[in-house]
Amino acid sequence: MTDDSMRWETLSTEYLHRRPWLTARRDVVRLPDGRIYDEYYVLEYPTWINVIALTPDGRYVMVKQYRHGLGIVSTELCAGVAEEGETPLEAAKRELLEETGFGGGEWELNTVLSANPSSQNNLSYSFIARGVERIAEQHLDATEDIIVEILTEDEVWDLLINDRMKQSLMAAPLWKFFALNGKIRPDPLIHPCQRRRRKPPLCRRN
């Protein structure tokens, strides 16, 4: 079976809710075997971005803010939404400057991810910005209350390894960044035999 043969055909679409931060629609779709699914819901969002921003001395530019969905104060990557007409890279540079006052540096794309490909239509672009410096003051939206935090690599690692970064679209790019740069370290509390896919015959628990 080819990829194209697995695609659904959209027969009709009805928009149920349209607001700047949330658009919901109901699709009627035909499955590849001919069955009709008359109530499939999709959430439409604009393009999202986030930035792994590194200062010239290798520290991480992070932001701390309240997240009402979970009711927690969270330390995260700088992130935001692409405005109409912006490329993801343009949006990422603008958001970093507005939220933190940092800019410049050398930029590259790290990941392109979906929060939920079954029910959301947008993608999240994560960039790496190396050598950023403070070049301006914060310029926050009316509803934003953001504290800039400059963290060491060990402090960011601690956020990840202890599940204190709850935003998956930020954690995943950081894990990839650490992996590609040789920064993922085995947990010293894990027995060496447990780190291997197969336990060697002579390996025994202490």
Disulfide bonds with the S-S distance in Angstrom:
Cys193-Cys203 1.16
